[in-house]
Amino acid sequence: MTIIKTAWRKISNLLPGLIIPVVIITLWSLFSENTLLPAPKLVIDILSHPSADLLSCGSLFWNTGVSLVRVLLGLFIAILLGTPFGFLMGASERYRRYTNLITELARPLSPIALLPLSIIIFKDTSFTEVLGLNHLKYSRHLFNELQIGMVFILAWGGVFPVILETMHGVRGVRKVYIEAARVLGASKLFIFKNVLLPASLPDIFAGYRMAVGRCWMVIIAAEMLPGTNSGIGYLLRYSYQLSRLDIMLACIFIIALIGLVFSRGLEFIGEKWLLLRARER
């Protein structure tokens, strides 16, 4: 009975947020004949056949999967590098003095602005060449679509939110917790595992949410630039060029939906630590 009540409460919380989308879709259906926009039925038809080939560019499923793998790889590198870097900046004032200036200089550089530089440095090198899988080079394989330069700009776009939020989280830990642990004879490792890390996790997860949102926006913009031949951003641009607005709107819906899933997923993971902070006295 408790499970049913919990499920119903969550569904009830979602209902108010559905009002505006339902109104938009209703108005779209009513006035689609008088505008250039295709009817919702045509867009739903594209979405209901995700494995069908579109414009000889691969399926919706394939192009979405390529973009997702690119983003997840760039995000993984950003988290792997940014979390310890930000933690050191937050925990050590000396380390922060040495690294704060270069961080603030690099942070405003747009990942898209660095795309030409990444092409010069990494050329069009893909994971197929890095891993020595040359027999896959001229086939439609995922490794062919994972260019080192694109992963680089994604990692660049995601690493700074992780660094800054992690640093702010560590610096925001109440000194009384650290001093109490030291008085009780806790080691530095114990303080890290049981004081600093749990207390800063809400900010760290906030940094991850910002990073994944930025990575997702960067990949869509990067894929819409000339030189790419796969990804949901590429399919969006190509469908616009061919005036296939039904495919274009389906791509926009997928982009919005995946962004929502990324954000809500990380919010759900970090909710436990946020509730712990709310109970602090």
C-alpha positions as CSV (number, residue, x, y, z in Angstrom):
1,M,0.0,0.0,0.0
2,T,2.9,2.4,0.8
3,I,4.5,1.7,-2.6
4,I,1.2,2.6,-4.3
5,K,0.9,5.8,-2.3
6,T,4.5,6.7,-3.1
7,A,4.0,6.0,-6.8
8,W,0.8,8.0,-6.9
9,R,2.4,10.9,-5.1
10,K,5.2,11.0,-7.7
11,I,2.7,10.8,-10.6
12,S,0.7,13.7,-9.0
13,N,3.8,15.8,-8.8
14,L,4.4,15.3,-12.5
15,L,0.9,16.2,-13.6
16,P,1.1,20.0,-13.2
17,G,4.3,20.0,-15.4
18,L,2.4,18.3,-18.2
19,I,-0.2,21.0,-18.6
20,I,1.9,23.4,-20.7
21,P,3.2,20.6,-23.1
22,V,-0.3,19.3,-23.6
23,V,-1.6,22.8,-24.4
24,I,1.3,23.3,-26.9
25,I,0.6,20.0,-28.7
26,T,-3.1,20.7,-28.8
27,L,-2.6,24.2,-30.4
28,W,0.0,22.7,-32.7
29,S,-2.5,20.1,-33.9
30,L,-5.2,22.7,-34.4
31,F,-3.2,25.2,-36.4
32,S,-0.6,22.9,-38.1
33,E,-2.5,23.2,-41.4
34,N,-2.1,27.0,-41.4
35,T,1.6,26.9,-40.7
36,L,4.8,25.4,-42.2
37,L,5.0,23.0,-39.4
38,P,4.1,19.3,-40.1
39,A,1.2,17.8,-38.2
40,P,2.1,16.1,-34.9
41,K,1.1,12.7,-36.4
42,L,4.0,12.9,-38.9
43,V,6.5,13.6,-36.1
44,I,5.1,10.8,-33.9
45,D,5.4,8.5,-36.9
46,I,9.2,9.3,-37.1
47,L,9.6,8.7,-33.4
48,S,7.7,5.5,-33.4
49,H,10.1,4.0,-36.0
50,P,13.5,4.8,-34.5
51,S,15.3,2.0,-36.4
52,A,14.2,3.2,-39.9
53,D,16.9,4.7,-42.1
54,L,16.4,8.5,-42.5
55,L,17.7,10.4,-45.5
56,S,20.4,7.7,-46.0
57,C,22.1,9.0,-42.8
58,G,21.3,6.1,-40.6
59,S,18.4,5.7,-38.2
60,L,17.3,7.9,-35.4
61,F,18.4,5.3,-33.0
62,W,21.9,5.1,-34.6
63,N,22.5,8.9,-34.7
64,T,21.2,9.4,-31.1
65,G,23.4,6.6,-29.9
66,V,26.5,8.1,-31.5
67,S,25.8,11.5,-29.8
68,L,25.2,9.8,-26.5
69,V,28.4,7.8,-26.6
70,R,30.4,10.9,-27.5
71,V,28.8,12.9,-24.6
72,L,29.3,10.1,-22.1
73,L,32.9,9.6,-23.0
74,G,33.6,13.4,-22.8
75,L,31.7,13.6,-19.5
76,F,33.6,10.6,-18.1
77,I,36.9,12.3,-18.8
78,A,35.7,15.6,-17.4
79,I,34.6,14.0,-14.2
80,L,37.7,11.9,-13.9
81,L,40.0,15.0,-14.2
82,G,37.8,17.7,-12.8
83,T,36.7,16.0,-9.5
84,P,40.2,15.5,-7.9
85,F,41.4,18.8,-9.4
86,G,38.4,20.7,-7.8
87,F,38.8,18.8,-4.6
88,L,42.4,19.8,-4.3
89,M,41.6,23.4,-5.1
90,G,38.9,23.4,-2.3
91,A,41.0,21.6,0.3
92,S,44.4,23.3,-0.2
93,E,44.8,27.1,-0.2
94,R,48.3,26.7,-1.5
95,Y,47.2,24.6,-4.4
96,R,44.4,27.0,-5.1
97,R,46.9,29.9,-5.4
98,Y,48.9,28.1,-8.1
99,T,45.9,26.9,-10.1
100,N,43.2,29.5,-9.7
101,L,44.5,32.0,-12.3
102,I,44.9,29.4,-15.1
103,T,41.5,28.0,-14.3
104,E,39.8,31.4,-14.6
105,L,41.7,32.1,-17.8
106,A,40.7,28.8,-19.4
107,R,37.1,28.6,-18.2
108,P,35.6,31.3,-20.4
109,L,37.0,29.7,-23.6
110,S,34.0,28.2,-25.5
111,P,34.4,24.6,-26.5
112,I,32.9,25.4,-30.0
113,A,35.6,28.2,-30.4
114,L,38.2,25.5,-29.7
115,L,36.9,23.2,-32.4
116,P,39.2,24.5,-35.1
117,L,42.2,24.2,-32.8
118,S,41.2,20.6,-32.0
119,I,40.9,19.8,-35.7
120,I,44.4,21.2,-36.2
121,I,45.9,19.2,-33.3
122,F,44.0,15.9,-33.6
123,K,42.9,16.2,-37.3
124,D,40.1,13.7,-37.9
125,T,41.7,10.9,-35.9
126,S,39.1,8.5,-34.6
127,F,39.2,5.6,-32.1
128,T,39.5,3.2,-35.1
129,E,42.9,4.6,-35.9
130,V,44.0,4.9,-32.2
131,L,43.0,1.3,-31.5
132,G,44.6,0.0,-34.8
133,L,41.2,-1.2,-36.2
134,N,41.9,-0.1,-39.7
135,H,39.7,-2.8,-41.2
136,L,36.7,-1.0,-39.7
137,K,37.7,2.4,-41.2
138,Y,35.3,2.3,-44.2
139,S,32.3,0.7,-42.5
140,R,29.6,2.2,-40.4
141,H,31.0,1.5,-37.0
142,L,30.8,3.4,-33.7
143,F,34.6,3.7,-33.3
144,N,34.7,5.6,-36.7
145,E,32.4,8.2,-35.2
146,L,34.3,8.8,-32.0
147,Q,36.8,11.5,-33.1
148,I,39.5,12.5,-30.6
149,G,39.0,16.2,-31.3
150,M,35.3,16.0,-30.5
151,V,35.9,14.1,-27.3
152,F,38.4,16.8,-26.4
153,I,36.0,19.7,-26.7
154,L,33.3,17.8,-24.8
155,A,35.7,17.1,-22.0
156,W,36.7,20.8,-22.1
157,G,33.1,21.9,-21.9
158,G,32.3,19.7,-19.0
159,V,35.4,19.9,-16.8
160,F,35.1,23.4,-15.5
161,P,31.6,23.1,-14.0
162,V,32.9,20.0,-12.2
163,I,36.0,21.8,-11.0
164,L,34.3,24.9,-9.7
165,E,31.3,23.2,-8.0
166,T,33.6,20.6,-6.4
167,M,35.9,23.4,-5.1
168,H,32.9,25.4,-3.7
169,G,31.5,22.2,-2.1
170,V,34.7,21.4,-0.3
171,R,35.3,25.0,0.8
172,G,31.7,25.2,2.0
173,V,32.1,22.3,4.5
174,R,31.6,23.6,8.0
175,K,34.9,23.9,9.9
176,V,33.3,22.6,13.1
177,Y,32.9,19.2,11.5
178,I,36.6,19.0,10.5
179,E,37.7,20.4,13.9
180,A,35.6,17.9,15.8
181,A,37.0,15.0,13.7
182,R,40.6,16.2,14.4
183,V,39.9,16.5,18.2
184,L,38.7,12.9,18.2
185,G,41.9,11.8,16.6
186,A,40.7,11.2,13.0
187,S,43.3,10.8,10.3
188,K,43.3,12.8,7.1
189,L,42.0,9.8,5.2
190,F,39.1,9.4,7.6
191,I,38.3,13.1,7.4
192,F,38.3,12.9,3.6
193,K,36.1,9.8,3.4
194,N,33.7,10.6,6.2
195,V,33.6,14.4,6.5
196,L,34.7,16.3,3.4
197,L,33.4,14.0,0.7
198,P,29.9,13.4,2.1
199,A,29.4,17.1,3.0
200,S,30.5,18.3,-0.5
201,L,28.6,15.7,-2.5
202,P,25.5,17.9,-3.2
203,D,27.7,20.5,-4.8
204,I,29.7,17.9,-6.7
205,F,26.5,16.4,-8.2
206,A,25.3,19.9,-9.0
207,G,28.6,20.3,-11.0
208,Y,27.9,17.0,-12.8
209,R,24.4,18.1,-13.7
210,M,25.8,21.4,-15.1
211,A,28.6,19.5,-16.9
212,V,26.3,17.0,-18.6
213,G,24.0,19.8,-19.7
214,R,26.9,21.7,-21.2
215,C,28.3,18.6,-22.9
216,W,24.9,17.8,-24.4
217,M,24.6,21.4,-25.8
218,V,28.2,21.3,-27.1
219,I,27.8,18.1,-29.0
220,I,24.6,19.2,-30.7
221,A,26.3,22.4,-31.8
222,A,29.5,20.6,-32.9
223,E,27.6,18.0,-34.9
224,M,25.7,20.8,-36.8
225,L,29.0,22.2,-38.1
226,P,30.4,21.1,-41.4
227,G,32.7,18.1,-41.3
228,T,30.5,15.7,-39.3
229,N,28.4,12.9,-40.9
230,S,26.6,11.4,-37.9
231,G,24.9,12.3,-34.7
232,I,21.6,13.7,-33.7
233,G,22.9,17.3,-34.4
234,Y,24.0,16.3,-37.9
235,L,20.6,14.7,-38.6
236,L,18.9,17.9,-37.4
237,R,20.9,20.1,-39.7
238,Y,20.6,17.8,-42.7
239,S,16.9,17.4,-42.3
240,Y,16.5,21.2,-42.2
241,Q,18.6,21.5,-45.4
242,L,16.3,19.0,-47.2
243,S,13.1,20.7,-45.7
244,R,12.2,17.5,-43.8
245,L,10.6,19.4,-40.9
246,D,9.1,16.2,-39.5
247,I,12.5,14.7,-39.0
248,M,13.9,18.0,-37.7
249,L,11.1,18.3,-35.0
250,A,11.6,14.6,-34.0
251,C,15.3,15.4,-33.5
252,I,14.5,18.4,-31.4
253,F,12.1,16.3,-29.2
254,I,14.9,13.6,-28.7
255,I,17.4,16.3,-27.8
256,A,15.1,17.8,-25.2
257,L,14.0,14.4,-23.8
258,I,17.6,13.2,-23.3
259,G,18.6,16.4,-21.7
260,L,15.7,15.9,-19.2
261,V,16.7,12.3,-18.5
262,F,20.3,13.4,-17.9
263,S,19.3,16.2,-15.5
264,R,16.7,14.2,-13.6
265,G,18.9,11.1,-13.4
266,L,21.8,13.0,-11.7
267,E,19.3,14.9,-9.5
268,F,17.9,11.5,-8.3
269,I,21.3,10.1,-7.6
270,G,22.4,13.2,-5.6
271,E,19.0,13.6,-3.8
272,K,20.1,11.5,-0.8
273,W,23.0,13.8,0.0
274,L,21.0,16.9,-0.6
275,L,18.5,15.7,2.1
276,L,21.3,15.1,4.5
277,R,22.5,18.7,4.1
278,A,18.9,19.9,4.6
279,R,18.9,18.2,8.0
280,E,22.1,20.0,9.2
281,R,21.8,22.1,12.3
